[in-house]
Amino acid sequence: MGISRWYLTATYFESGDEQNALVALEETRKVNYDFTEQDLVRLAGFFVKKNNFIELEIVYENLIRIKP
């Protein structure tokens, strides 16, 4: 279930629909999807493009947990 939510999140981001992407991302987090390093790097790219440094901080914290 989590992977499907992640794919939906990524699709929204890729299509430029940031509002629905953020909602889908929150749903993905709620089901405790285990983001891979690749997922997190992809999210970081989205947030850098949007200057969303609050979400970027969360992504980097998760990356540090995976690769200290």
Rosetta blueprint (number, residue, H / E / L):
1 M L
2 G H
3 I H
4 S H
5 R H
6 W H
7 Y H
8 L H
9 T H
10 A H
11 T H
12 Y H
13 F H
14 E H
15 S H
16 G L
17 D L
18 E H
19 Q H
20 N H
21 A H
22 L H
23 V H
24 A H
25 L H
26 E H
27 E H
28 T H
29 R H
30 K H
31 V L
32 N L
33 Y L
34 D L
35 F L
36 T L
37 E H
38 Q H
39 D H
40 L H
41 V H
42 R H
43 L H
44 A H
45 G H
46 F H
47 F H
48 V H
49 K H
50 K L
51 N L
52 N L
53 F H
54 I H
55 E H
56 L H
57 E H
58 I H
59 V H
60 Y H
61 E H
62 N H
63 L H
64 I H
65 R H
66 I H
67 K L
68 P L
